[in-house]
Amino acid sequence: MNAVVREPDAAVAAAAAAARTWAELPLPERAHALETVADALEAERADLVALANAETHLDAPRLNGELTRTAFQLRLFAEEVRAGAFLDVRIDRADPQWPTGPRPELRRYRTALGPVLVFAASNFPFAFSVAGGDTASAWAAGCPVIVKAHPGHPELSRRTAGIIHAALAKSGAPDGVFALIEGVQAGIDALRHPALKAAAFTGSERAGLALARIAADRPRPIPFYGELGSVNPVVVTPAAARTRSQEIAQGYAASLTLGAGQFCTNPGLLFLPADAPLVDDIARLLGETPPAPMLGPWISEAYVDGARRLADLPGTHRLVWPDDDSAPSPRLLTTDLPTFAATLAPMAQECFGPLGLAVTYDDLQDLPAVLAALPGQLTTTLHGEPTEAEQLTSLTATLAERSGRVLWNAWPTGVSVTPAMQHGGPHPATTAPTTTSVGTAALTRFLRPITYQSYPEALLPPALREGNPWGVPRTVDG
């Protein structure tokens, strides 16, 4: 086994040994470690991008942008660590006159869970892989990380891991704060390790739910934060279809085929008026779009098989379909709203790739009941006109109930790394709909609250002491 790859038992054991030291490290030192990793990754940009290109078939501009995002999110979490607000410190001083009876002194904050297992994703070899958002957010929370490498880019994973090891050592981080493991069984063994405290996953619904069951069936169950995909429904109103047909067609085709359709926010489901020429405009654009290389044969074969299954459903018609049935080309299927509603479960399944299903409706008022029956989504989108806003209240509420992010006149691909981002949604989009895997709120997944009651000053964590040595924001007596 490569020198940078560890056995799962040893990796989790080392993480457990480092957990307290890493969690108790002064916040500026923890932030410095994240920034050191970001600097090291950018210093090796040319080598990393070349490796990623060879293993994933993604082009250099996309990979360079993704590496920039990866470094940015490490630095963004470093800023969050320095600010310290994520600790959510609350201090209630003793109050003998408290209305419910004498109140003792209570000091509450959020502390790190402990070792976290991250399952790297295939479609973002930097931003959702070894040094990706799950790793960065767990480190920021004060948790050591074990990454299970994705088999789609093994050499890149090992190279990235080597850079991380050197950077963390340079920053003074304790040994055990990071480890890389490889192989399906290694991931399962690590997930079952009694010292593991949480896991994060981005990938297919089938694999994610299988891992979630393992996490739940442990003698001591642990949180499992799985992002499992979505068809990301888009609704186009009659007024929008009349006013912006070509603009919407171009936007939809571009979003659907971005990165060969290999985004979890790919808008695979489109609802549009039956009497609008919009579907013809989309078909023309998709028909002119050549196939793009996918991440690997296992992805393209699954895409083609999924597209065939959808195309063979009763009432579904092939509007754009390649002459070479096995090519990973863009595809467009159509059906009507009654047929979709009657066959909702198979028609609403994700087909990972550049396939769109256009569902035509006669009356916009018929949509909320059908949309309410959809499984949970990462995103939902509404294309409408400002003059329709008052008539779209019910539809907007339905879309919000089914997703974690609701877009107006935009496209869901492209997830901004920012404090207000929500990348998550109701099951089965994610296993934990109250959390996000993108944005600064992602680190709260790896924290737990703890209260110290009437404890001596010398035994309190620094964030709870009277002098506030870490200088973090605190709420005192409400």
VOGU-3710 file (C-alpha; in Angstrom, 3 decimals, decimal comma):
1> mnavvrepda> 0,000/0,000/0,000  1,212/3,537/-0,833  3,048/5,250/2,037  0,440/8,021/2,329  -2,424/5,518/2,654  -3,169/4,067/6,088  -5,073/1,057/7,310  -8,515/2,040/8,645  -7,987/0,881/12,238  -4,688/2,730/12,513
11> avaaaaaaar> -6,123/5,847/10,880  -9,099/6,086/13,236  -6,974/5,263/16,266  -4,512/8,039/15,388  -7,416/10,444/14,847  -8,859/9,554/18,237  -5,490/10,133/19,886  -5,220/13,583/18,269  -8,837/14,617/18,814  -8,526/16,380/22,171
21> twaelplper> -5,323/18,202/21,263  -6,782/19,410/17,959  -10,081/20,514/19,546  -8,293/22,408/22,340  -5,806/24,120/20,028  -6,196/27,932/20,210  -8,427/29,090/17,384  -5,758/31,118/15,531  -3,517/28,046/15,382  -6,329/25,872/14,001
31> ahaletvada> -7,123/28,554/11,415  -3,436/28,780/10,465  -3,362/25,032/9,765  -6,271/25,343/7,310  -4,624/28,266/5,559  -1,333/26,382/5,326  -3,096/23,520/3,539  -4,747/25,999/1,143  -1,389/27,611/0,345  0,251/24,216/-0,218
41> leaeradlva> -2,457/23,057/-2,616  -2,200/26,211/-4,683  1,584/25,928/-4,770  1,199/22,526/-6,463  -1,586/23,667/-8,805  0,019/22,634/-12,099  0,828/19,105/-10,908  -2,573/18,591/-9,283  -4,565/19,866/-12,266  -2,589/17,658/-14,659
51> lanaethlda> -3,241/14,587/-12,498  -6,939/15,439/-12,169  -7,286/15,958/-15,907  -5,703/12,577/-16,652  -7,943/10,692/-14,226  -11,303/12,480/-14,560  -11,363/13,846/-18,141  -12,471/17,225/-16,778  -10,737/20,087/-18,591  -8,077/22,374/-17,169
61> prlngeltrt> -10,230/25,534/-16,872  -12,868/23,642/-14,860  -10,220/21,986/-12,659  -8,317/25,211/-12,062  -11,553/26,882/-11,008  -12,365/23,997/-8,706  -8,927/24,086/-7,086  -9,384/27,825/-6,515  -12,724/27,076/-4,848  -11,105/24,400/-2,673
71> afqlrlfaee> -8,425/26,773/-1,414  -11,017/29,516/-0,925  -13,287/27,367/1,219  -10,344/26,307/3,407  -9,542/29,979/3,977  -13,203/30,859/4,512  -13,463/28,237/7,248  -10,222/29,574/8,735  -11,902/32,984/9,025  -14,901/31,329/10,659
81> vragafldvr> -12,607/29,612/13,166  -10,834/32,848/14,069  -14,149/34,657/14,625  -15,279/31,940/17,062  -19,021/32,614/16,741  -19,600/28,949/15,756  -18,890/27,962/19,381  -22,227/29,618/20,318  -21,091/30,462/23,850  -23,944/31,152/26,289
91> idradpqwpt> -23,382/32,049/29,933  -26,147/32,273/32,531  -24,890/33,553/35,868  -26,331/32,188/39,092  -29,659/33,842/39,929  -31,418/32,963/43,218  -34,507/34,926/42,079  -35,021/33,069/38,767  -38,799/32,606/38,210  -38,659/28,805/38,025
101> gprpelrryr> -36,492/28,551/41,128  -32,883/29,413/41,959  -30,710/29,163/38,838  -27,185/27,760/39,095  -24,345/29,158/37,021  -24,540/27,561/33,538  -21,919/27,869/30,789  -22,701/26,303/27,408  -20,774/26,026/24,158  -20,332/23,683/21,218
111> talgpvlvfa> -17,363/21,362/21,141  -15,925/19,052/18,483  -17,503/15,608/18,071  -14,223/13,782/17,450  -12,888/11,759/14,484  -14,886/12,203/11,257  -14,890/9,892/8,214  -15,317/11,626/4,846  -16,238/9,648/1,718  -14,782/11,546/-1,240
121> asnfpfafsv> -16,941/12,185/-4,316  -16,059/11,433/-7,936  -17,464/14,460/-9,739  -15,520/17,153/-7,834  -11,971/15,778/-7,493  -10,896/18,810/-5,460  -13,905/20,558/-3,908  -15,705/17,402/-2,683  -12,749/15,089/-2,392  -9,679/14,722/-0,181
131> aggdtasawa> -9,299/18,399/0,756  -12,893/19,302/-0,014  -15,668/20,991/1,910  -16,419/18,108/4,280  -12,769/17,857/5,269  -12,406/21,619/5,684  -15,586/22,001/7,737  -14,715/19,085/10,043  -11,220/20,468/10,623  -12,721/23,886/11,334
141> agcpvivkah> -15,026/22,341/13,935  -11,959/20,824/15,636  -12,349/17,247/14,363  -9,596/15,037/12,894  -10,528/13,634/9,468  -10,094/10,259/7,802  -10,836/10,458/4,059  -11,904/7,384/2,124  -10,502/8,088/-1,357  -12,713/7,773/-4,414
151> pghpelsrrt> -11,468/5,107/-6,863  -12,131/7,431/-9,796  -8,999/9,519/-9,080  -6,601/7,471/-6,904  -3,307/9,105/-7,929  -4,736/12,576/-7,408  -6,048/11,520/-4,000  -2,637/10,236/-2,912  -0,850/13,313/-4,218  -3,308/15,594/-2,428
161> agiihaalak> -2,932/13,568/0,775  0,847/13,900/0,631  0,563/17,683/0,279  -1,863/17,833/3,213  0,396/15,752/5,473  3,354/18,034/4,796  1,309/21,210/5,242  -0,235/20,109/8,530  3,177/19,108/9,893  4,550/22,508/8,844
171> sgapdgvfal> 1,675/24,254/10,637  2,314/22,368/13,877  -0,943/20,400/13,810  -0,817/17,159/15,820  -0,201/13,874/14,029  -3,476/12,067/13,316  -5,487/15,127/12,249  -5,628/13,684/8,715  -5,383/10,259/7,096  -6,243/8,734/3,724
181> iegvqagida> -7,687/5,233/3,340  -8,593/3,336/0,165  -11,095/0,662/-0,820  -14,728/-0,146/-0,145  -13,998/-2,472/2,773  -11,627/0,037/4,342  -14,408/2,626/4,297  -16,850/0,205/5,923  -14,303/-0,828/8,553  -13,598/2,793/9,436
191> lrhpalkaaa> -17,327/3,562/9,594  -17,753/0,747/12,111  -14,762/1,728/14,249  -15,939/2,470/17,805  -13,816/5,642/18,041  -15,436/7,256/14,980  -17,931/10,010/15,848  -19,485/11,080/12,494  -19,339/10,515/8,745  -20,015/12,603/5,628
201> ftgseragla> -20,770/11,305/2,133  -21,508/12,663/-1,340  -22,607/10,168/-3,971  -25,398/7,885/-5,113  -28,588/7,241/-3,192  -27,983/3,489/-3,170  -24,476/3,688/-1,720  -25,337/6,500/0,660  -28,327/4,725/2,186  -26,293/1,523/2,612
211> lariaadrpr> -23,625/3,443/4,532  -26,268/5,317/6,545  -27,667/1,973/7,706  -24,212/0,882/8,875  -23,817/4,135/10,824  -27,263/3,684/12,403  -26,772/-0,015/13,222  -23,529/0,449/15,184  -23,649/-0,400/18,899  -23,247/3,361/19,328
221> pipfygelgs> -24,923/5,010/16,293  -23,264/8,104/14,854  -24,490/10,980/12,659  -24,237/10,250/8,945  -24,418/13,280/6,684  -25,180/11,948/3,218  -25,801/14,060/0,116  -27,467/11,602/-2,237  -28,503/13,501/-5,353  -31,558/15,156/-6,818
231> vnpvvvtpaa> -33,446/15,837/-10,065  -33,828/19,536/-9,160  -37,229/20,378/-10,722  -37,599/23,588/-12,721  -41,027/25,191/-13,304  -41,585/27,657/-16,140  -44,771/29,720/-15,971  -46,805/30,571/-19,091  -45,823/34,240/-18,889  -42,115/33,397/-18,594
241> artrsqeiaq> -42,367/30,989/-21,517  -43,966/33,701/-23,671  -41,588/36,467/-22,614  -38,194/34,709/-22,382  -38,445/31,507/-24,392  -35,022/31,608/-26,038  -33,275/32,859/-22,896  -34,790/30,065/-20,802  -34,010/27,443/-23,454  -30,378/28,518/-23,611
251> gyaasltlga> -30,064/28,619/-19,831  -31,642/25,214/-19,368  -29,526/23,528/-22,049  -26,344/25,050/-20,641  -27,165/24,049/-17,065  -28,235/20,527/-18,041  -25,039/19,816/-19,989  -22,569/21,632/-17,725  -19,743/19,258/-16,867  -21,420/16,547/-18,979
261> gqfctnpgll> -24,389/16,748/-16,614  -22,316/15,418/-13,713  -23,567/17,820/-11,055  -25,824/16,927/-8,141  -27,716/20,144/-8,937  -28,316/19,165/-12,583  -31,866/20,344/-13,559  -33,091/16,984/-14,827  -36,814/17,733/-14,540  -38,550/20,596/-16,365
271> flpadaplvd> -42,234/21,577/-16,144  -43,404/23,884/-18,941  -46,642/24,949/-20,696  -47,917/22,508/-23,313  -48,644/25,280/-25,820  -45,189/26,902/-25,624  -42,475/26,431/-28,297  -39,912/26,299/-25,481  -39,461/22,534/-25,625  -38,591/22,749/-29,338
281> diarllgetp> -35,979/25,426/-28,647  -34,417/23,248/-25,942  -34,449/20,203/-28,222  -32,643/22,119/-30,956  -29,931/23,305/-28,571  -29,399/19,888/-27,004  -29,319/18,262/-30,426  -26,465/20,601/-31,370  -24,467/19,789/-28,209  -21,823/17,088/-28,761
291> papmlgpwis> -21,150/14,394/-26,162  -18,527/15,208/-23,558  -16,256/12,699/-21,811  -17,674/11,536/-18,491  -15,687/10,778/-15,350  -15,267/7,115/-16,215  -16,924/4,163/-17,938  -18,889/3,258/-14,807  -20,532/6,713/-14,922  -21,301/6,746/-18,658
301> eayvdgarrl> -22,662/3,199/-18,617  -24,936/3,988/-15,674  -26,092/7,162/-17,445  -26,987/5,347/-20,647  -28,769/2,540/-18,751  -30,740/5,064/-16,693  -31,706/7,029/-19,799  -32,975/3,873/-21,495  -35,075/2,946/-18,464  -36,717/6,358/-18,430
311> adlpgthrlv> -37,253/6,339/-22,192  -38,993/2,955/-22,013  -41,615/4,110/-19,490  -45,153/4,259/-20,954  -46,105/7,716/-22,165  -42,518/8,947/-22,448  -41,248/10,128/-25,835  -37,694/10,560/-27,134  -37,281/14,087/-28,446  -33,466/14,192/-28,512
321> wpdddsapsp> -31,670/10,841/-28,700  -28,301/9,978/-30,299  -27,994/7,603/-33,227  -25,352/5,787/-31,203  -27,481/4,561/-28,317  -24,418/3,953/-26,144  -22,950/7,457/-26,484  -23,026/9,735/-23,402  -24,767/12,419/-25,460  -27,396/14,864/-24,178
331> rllttdlptf> -30,904/13,438/-24,264  -34,358/14,987/-23,906  -37,535/13,063/-23,109  -41,075/14,437/-22,936  -44,312/13,439/-21,270  -47,453/15,177/-20,033  -48,416/16,018/-16,469  -51,105/13,307/-16,004  -48,691/10,612/-17,233  -45,928/11,936/-15,004
341> aatlapmaqe> -48,227/11,993/-11,974  -49,322/8,404/-12,621  -45,713/7,186/-12,982  -44,045/9,631/-10,610  -41,655/7,348/-8,702  -39,621/6,010/-11,665  -39,883/9,254/-13,645  -38,537/11,303/-10,731  -35,430/9,153/-10,227  -32,084/10,814/-10,839
351> cfgplglavt> -30,266/9,909/-14,053  -26,741/11,215/-13,447  -25,785/12,873/-16,708  -27,099/15,283/-19,365  -30,661/13,949/-19,558  -33,725/16,149/-19,237  -37,358/15,112/-18,836  -39,748/17,844/-20,007  -43,242/17,549/-18,489  -45,918/19,625/-20,215
361> yddlqdlpav> -48,926/21,005/-18,339  -52,146/22,701/-19,418  -52,940/24,599/-16,219  -50,332/25,976/-13,809  -52,750/25,392/-10,925  -52,377/21,629/-11,436  -48,671/21,688/-10,580  -48,581/22,114/-6,761  -50,342/18,801/-6,093  -47,894/16,917/-8,329
371> laalpgqltt> -44,828/18,739/-7,035  -45,858/18,007/-3,444  -45,580/14,282/-4,218  -41,965/14,538/-5,389  -39,181/13,143/-3,193  -36,933/15,655/-1,423  -34,641/17,754/-3,595  -31,482/19,783/-3,211  -32,980/22,595/-5,290  -36,202/23,708/-6,941
381> tlhgepteae> -36,444/26,560/-9,448  -39,245/28,860/-10,591  -39,015/30,872/-13,801  -41,734/33,494/-13,757  -42,455/37,168/-14,342  -42,597/39,806/-11,574  -46,189/40,590/-12,544  -47,142/37,004/-11,574  -45,663/37,110/-8,089  -48,966/37,315/-6,206
391> qltsltatla> -50,282/34,273/-8,089  -47,191/32,178/-7,339  -47,355/32,113/-3,530  -48,762/28,586/-3,252  -46,407/27,212/-5,892  -43,398/28,785/-4,165  -44,438/27,320/-0,813  -44,715/23,860/-2,378  -41,269/24,164/-3,950  -39,796/25,289/-0,624
401> ersgrvlwna> -41,318/22,291/1,155  -39,558/19,920/-1,248  -36,051/21,427/-1,327  -33,213/23,136/0,514  -32,678/25,960/-1,990  -35,370/27,696/-4,057  -34,261/29,730/-7,080  -36,065/32,495/-8,969  -35,154/33,013/-12,635  -31,767/31,319/-12,254
411> wptgvsvtpa> -30,219/27,861/-12,701  -29,229/25,493/-9,891  -25,795/24,418/-11,122  -23,102/26,444/-9,426  -23,238/26,315/-5,613  -21,698/29,420/-4,084  -19,461/28,872/-1,039  -20,831/31,508/1,311  -22,384/31,867/4,789  -26,012/31,809/3,590
421> mqhggphpat> -25,726/28,792/1,265  -27,903/25,751/1,941  -26,801/22,610/0,127  -29,096/19,946/1,479  -32,747/19,049/1,419  -35,457/16,633/2,518  -34,866/12,895/2,158  -33,642/11,377/-0,110  -31,677/14,416/-1,300  -29,849/14,171/2,014
431> taptttsvgt> -29,962/12,011/5,108  -29,906/15,079/7,389  -32,129/17,859/6,009  -31,368/20,228/8,909  -27,749/20,580/7,759  -25,729/21,816/4,782  -22,552/20,468/3,183  -21,605/23,810/1,565  -21,101/27,169/3,259  -19,832/28,112/6,685
441> aaltrflrpi> -22,822/26,523/8,465  -21,433/23,127/7,354  -19,102/22,959/10,355  -22,041/22,786/12,790  -22,558/19,178/11,668  -19,456/18,187/13,585  -20,167/19,943/16,886  -22,187/19,023/19,967  -23,394/21,302/22,777  -22,192/20,837/26,338
451> tyqsypeall> -23,014/22,800/29,508  -20,788/23,192/32,580  -22,779/23,831/35,744  -21,201/25,649/38,715  -17,722/24,535/37,583  -14,416/25,961/38,886  -12,857/28,541/36,589  -9,607/26,606/36,227  -11,403/23,544/34,874  -13,490/25,342/32,247
461> ppalregnpw> -12,603/25,371/28,522  -10,975/28,695/27,530  -14,065/29,860/25,620  -16,134/29,677/28,838  -13,729/31,322/31,290  -14,457/34,698/32,814  -11,629/36,512/31,078  -12,690/35,148/27,652  -9,062/34,371/26,676  -10,086/33,278/23,167
471> gvprtvdg> -12,000/36,529/22,622  -15,048/34,796/21,129  -18,570/36,272/20,924  -20,641/35,325/23,976  -24,206/35,736/25,135  -24,328/36,500/28,865  -27,589/36,340/30,835  -29,565/36,368/27,596
//
